């Protein structure tokens, strides 16, 4: 029986057509297709804010911090229950990551504990919308406004998630997204920064292309500048036409992908909610664009469930190993980590794909419920409801 992977990027005929067309144009670097992708992101997010595409989500975080004015030695509050990219980006920008615990309900940053970490050197806060589920965004902005902090939202997990009807990134301070190989929308690899300030956006556009002053406006027309100046430090962080062509094809189907993922997540939660020994995510997924489905396995039984799922031919994962447990960041200042240290022993990532077949969903449900000695519930996700 074929194994079910945790992640399975969907690259269809439509994506291959976009990729071939981009290759046929012959302009492989950043160009008109990059601009097209940025504009489609803008439309999808239902905003007139400026979108600056980059080659990775980590690149987006790095230059977003620089555009926000981070100076060497400035502190940035960030959850430890996170991928290390945020913390590495802070270090790359010259800052100091200060790690905060999370809430037990949405696994987002604990604003009260974050408040206790603020000093006269604190300049920014990076909240993560874990698994696409919103953190306490209102609380984060209230804290930031009180202390004059910049907010750089890490929405890498939630492309399309809404809060009070508005998509994350369509308002607020600065927002970053990822389009890496396993995200809801992929450009093979890539990311973007979404922000309001034209001045900061221009700075971002220069930084992503080695500080050169004319490259963006000309390259958006598939042209080069032969008389240019360099205005600032910069990097090769631009998104190429080739990568953007994949992103364009994917974003056209983003609503379909999100709908499928929501249906899978609801099927999981409906099947697992009544099981003793697990906790399902605290959402009905109506406004959530889920990147992963994170089940919490209680009473120290997670490792046994992992072995059981492996025997069933089903891959699972763990998101995340907290950053304060990594050698390189072990000495960073941090809050009490009681929730993080508990949650990391419970979380288990189940397979979730944008084109997941009903049979695969049923196998995952069977695998989990059989471990707990229960009969598998008939999932709400079926051939009639899934966009497959």
C-alpha positions in Angstrom: 0.0 0.0 0.0 1.3 3.4 -0.9 2.6 5.5 2.0 0.8 8.8 2.7 3.2 11.6 3.1 2.8 14.5 5.6 3.2 17.0 2.7 2.4 16.5 -1.0 2.8 19.6 -3.2 0.4 19.8 -6.1 2.0 20.5 -9.4 -0.6 20.1 -12.1 -0.7 20.4 -15.9 -1.6 24.1 -15.5 1.5 24.8 -13.5 3.7 23.1 -16.1 2.1 25.2 -18.8 2.8 28.4 -16.9 6.4 27.2 -16.3 6.9 26.4 -20.0 5.5 29.7 -21.1 7.9 31.5 -18.7 10.8 29.6 -20.1 9.8 30.3 -23.7 9.8 34.1 -23.0 13.5 33.7 -22.3 13.7 36.2 -19.4 14.5 33.9 -16.5 15.3 36.3 -13.8 13.1 38.8 -11.9 10.7 40.4 -14.4 7.1 40.9 -15.6 5.9 37.5 -14.2 7.3 38.5 -10.8 5.2 41.7 -10.9 2.1 39.7 -12.1 2.5 37.4 -9.1 2.8 40.3 -6.7 -0.3 41.9 -8.1 -2.2 38.6 -7.8 -1.1 38.3 -4.2 -2.4 41.8 -3.6 -5.8 40.9 -5.2 -6.1 37.6 -3.3 -5.4 39.4 0.0 -8.1 42.0 -1.0 -5.8 44.9 -0.3 -4.1 47.8 -2.0 -1.0 47.4 0.2 2.3 46.9 -1.5 3.6 43.4 -2.1 7.4 42.7 -2.5 8.2 39.2 -3.6 11.3 37.5 -2.4 13.1 34.2 -3.1 12.2 32.7 0.3 10.1 33.5 3.4 13.3 33.8 5.4 14.5 36.5 3.0 11.2 38.3 3.4 11.6 38.3 7.2 15.2 39.5 7.0 14.6 42.5 4.9 11.3 43.3 6.6 13.2 43.7 9.9 15.7 45.9 8.2 13.0 48.0 6.5 11.3 48.4 9.9 14.5 50.0 11.2 16.0 47.3 13.3 19.5 48.3 14.5 22.3 46.1 15.9 21.5 45.0 19.4 17.8 45.7 19.2 15.6 43.1 20.8 12.8 41.3 19.0 10.2 39.3 20.9 9.3 36.0 19.1 7.7 32.7 20.2 10.1 29.8 20.8 7.4 27.5 19.5 8.3 28.4 16.0 10.6 27.4 13.1 14.1 28.7 13.5 13.8 31.0 10.4 12.4 33.9 12.4 15.2 33.8 14.9 17.9 33.4 12.2 16.4 36.4 10.4 16.5 38.5 13.6 20.2 37.6 14.0 21.0 38.3 10.4 19.4 41.7 10.8 21.7 42.4 13.8 19.0 41.9 16.3 18.6 39.8 19.5 15.8 37.3 19.6 14.0 37.2 22.9 11.8 34.1 23.2 8.3 34.0 24.6 5.9 31.3 25.7 2.6 30.5 23.9 -1.0 30.2 24.8 -2.5 26.7 25.4 -5.5 27.3 23.1 -4.3 28.7 19.8 -0.6 28.0 20.3 0.1 31.6 19.5 2.3 34.0 21.4 1.3 34.7 25.0 0.9 38.5 25.1 1.0 38.8 28.9 4.3 37.0 29.0 5.5 39.0 26.0 4.7 42.2 28.0 7.0 41.0 30.8 9.9 40.8 28.3 9.7 44.4 27.0 12.8 46.5 27.8 14.1 49.8 26.6 15.9 47.8 23.8 12.8 46.1 22.5 12.0 47.3 19.0 9.7 44.7 17.5 7.5 41.6 18.0 7.0 38.7 15.6 3.8 36.8 16.2 3.3 33.5 14.4 -0.1 32.4 13.2 0.6 28.7 14.0 -0.9 26.2 11.5 -2.8 29.1 10.0 -4.9 29.7 13.1 -4.8 33.3 14.2 -2.9 34.3 17.3 -4.1 37.0 19.7 -3.5 39.6 17.0 -5.4 42.3 18.8 -3.4 41.7 22.0 -0.1 41.9 20.1 -1.0 45.2 18.5 -2.2 46.6 21.8 1.2 45.7 23.3 3.1 47.1 20.4 1.1 50.4 20.4 1.7 50.8 24.1 5.5 50.4 23.8 6.0 51.8 20.3 7.0 48.5 18.8 7.0 47.4 15.2 4.9 44.3 14.4 6.2 41.9 11.7 3.5 39.2 11.4 4.7 35.7 10.5 1.8 34.4 8.4 3.8 31.7 6.7 1.3 29.1 7.8 -1.9 31.0 6.9 -2.0 32.4 3.4 -5.7 33.4 3.2 -6.7 33.2 6.9 -9.2 35.8 7.9 -9.6 37.7 11.2 -13.0 39.5 11.5 -13.5 39.1 7.8 -10.2 40.5 6.6 -7.3 38.5 5.3 -4.1 38.6 7.4 -1.7 41.0 5.7 -4.4 43.3 4.3 -4.1 45.6 7.3 -1.7 46.1 10.3 2.0 46.9 10.2 4.1 44.4 8.2 3.2 40.9 7.2 5.4 38.1 5.7 4.4 35.0 3.8 6.1 31.9 2.5 5.6 30.1 -0.8 8.0 27.2 -0.2 7.6 23.8 -1.6 5.0 22.5 0.9 3.0 25.7 1.6 -0.6 26.1 0.5 0.6 28.1 -2.5 4.1 27.4 -3.7 6.4 29.1 -6.1 8.9 26.2 -5.6 10.5 28.5 -3.1 9.6 32.1 -2.3 8.1 34.6 0.0 6.8 38.1 0.2 6.5 41.2 2.4 3.2 43.0 2.5 3.1 46.6 3.9 1.6 50.0 3.6 4.6 52.4 3.6 5.8 53.3 0.0 9.1 54.4 1.4 9.7 51.2 3.2 8.5 49.2 0.2 11.0 51.0 -2.1 13.8 50.2 0.4 12.7 46.5 0.4 12.8 46.5 -3.4 16.3 47.8 -3.4 17.6 45.5 -0.7 16.2 42.4 -2.5 18.4 43.3 -5.5 21.7 44.2 -4.1 20.7 47.8 -3.3 20.5 48.8 -7.0 18.2 51.8 -7.6 16.7 51.1 -11.0 16.3 47.3 -11.2 12.7 46.9 -10.0 11.0 49.3 -12.4 12.9 48.1 -15.4 12.9 44.4 -14.7 9.1 44.4 -14.2 9.2 45.1 -18.0 11.8 42.4 -18.6 14.5 45.0 -19.1 17.9 45.8 -17.5 19.4 49.1 -16.3 22.9 49.7 -17.6 23.3 53.1 -15.8 22.4 52.4 -12.2 23.5 53.4 -8.7 23.6 51.5 -5.5 21.8 53.2 -2.6 22.0 50.7 0.3 23.3 47.4 1.4 21.5 44.6 -0.5 21.1 40.9 -1.2 20.1 38.6 -4.0 16.7 38.0 -2.6 14.6 38.6 -5.7 12.0 36.2 -7.0 12.6 35.0 -10.6 10.1 34.9 -13.4 10.5 31.1 -13.4 9.5 30.8 -9.7 6.8 33.4 -10.0 5.3 31.5 -13.0 4.6 28.6 -10.6 3.2 31.0 -8.0 0.9 32.5 -10.6 -0.5 29.1 -11.5 -1.0 28.2 -7.9 -2.6 31.3 -6.7 -5.3 31.0 -9.3 -6.3 27.8 -7.5 -5.7 29.1 -3.9 -9.4 29.1 -3.0 -9.8 25.6 -4.2 -6.7 24.4 -2.3 -7.9 26.1 0.9 -11.4 24.7 0.7 -10.0 21.2 0.3 -7.6 21.6 3.2 -10.4 23.0 5.4 -12.6 19.9 4.5 -9.8 17.5 5.5 -9.2 19.3 8.8 -12.9 19.3 9.6 -13.0 15.5 8.9 -10.1 15.0 11.2 -11.6 17.0 14.0 -15.0 15.4 13.7 -13.5 12.0 13.9 -11.1 12.7 16.8 -13.0 15.1 18.9 -14.6 12.4 21.1 -11.5 10.3 21.5 -10.0 10.1 25.0 -6.4 11.2 25.0 -6.3 13.8 22.2 -7.1 17.4 21.7 -8.1 18.8 18.3 -7.4 22.4 17.2 -9.6 25.0 18.7 -11.3 26.2 15.5 -13.9 25.1 13.0 -11.6 26.2 10.2 -14.2 28.5 8.6 -11.8 31.5 8.4 -8.6 29.5 8.6 -6.3 28.6 5.7 -4.6 25.6 7.3 -1.0 24.8 6.4 -0.8 21.8 8.9 -3.2 19.9 11.1 -1.7 19.6 14.5 -3.3 17.0 16.8 -2.3 17.0 20.5 -1.7 13.5 21.9 -2.0 13.4 25.7 -0.7 11.2 28.5 2.7 10.5 26.9 1.3 8.3 24.1 2.6 10.3 21.1 5.6 8.2 20.4 3.5 5.0 20.4 1.0 6.7 18.0 3.9 7.7 15.7 5.1 4.0 15.6 1.5 2.9 15.0 1.0 5.3 12.1 4.3 4.3 10.6 3.1 0.6 10.7 0.0 1.8 8.9 2.0 3.4 6.1 1.3 6.9 7.2 3.9 9.6 7.7 3.5 12.1 10.5 5.6 15.1 11.7 6.3 17.3 14.7 5.9 21.1 14.5 8.0 22.4 16.1 11.1 21.7 18.2 11.1 24.9 20.3 14.0 27.2 19.4 15.1 27.6 23.0 16.0 23.9 22.9 18.5 24.4 20.0 22.1 24.7 20.9 22.7 27.9 19.0 19.9 29.7 20.8 20.0 28.1 24.2 21.3 31.2 25.9 18.8 33.6 24.6 16.7 35.6 27.1 13.3 34.1 27.4 10.1 33.9 29.4 8.8 31.0 31.4 8.2 28.2 28.8 5.8 26.0 30.7 3.2 25.8 28.0 5.7 25.4 25.2 7.6 22.7 27.0 4.3 20.8 27.6 2.9 21.3 24.1 6.1 20.1 22.3 5.6 16.7 23.9 2.0 16.5 22.5 1.9 17.9 19.0 1.6 15.6 16.1 1.3 16.8 12.5 -1.0 14.6 10.3 -1.0 14.5 6.5 -2.7 17.4 4.9 -2.5 18.1 1.1 -4.2 20.6 -1.2 -5.5 17.7 -3.4 -5.9 15.0 -0.8 -7.9 12.0 -1.9 -10.9 10.8 0.3 -9.3 7.4 0.6 -6.1 8.9 2.1 -8.2 10.9 4.6 -10.0 7.7 5.6 -6.8 5.9 6.1 -5.4 8.6 8.4 -8.6 8.6 10.4 -8.6 4.8 10.6 -4.9 4.9 11.8 -5.5 7.3 14.6 -8.9 5.9 15.8 -7.6 2.3 15.7 -4.7 3.2 18.0 -7.2 4.5 20.6 -9.4 1.4 20.2 -12.2 3.2 18.6 -14.1 2.6 15.3 -13.3 5.1 12.5 -16.0 7.7 12.0 -17.2 8.3 8.5 -15.5 11.5 7.6 -17.4 14.5 6.3 -14.7 14.8 3.7 -15.8 12.7 0.8 -15.8 12.5 -3.0 -19.0 14.6 -2.9 -17.4 17.4 -0.9 -13.8 17.4 -1.9 -12.2 19.4 -4.7 -10.2 16.5 -6.1 
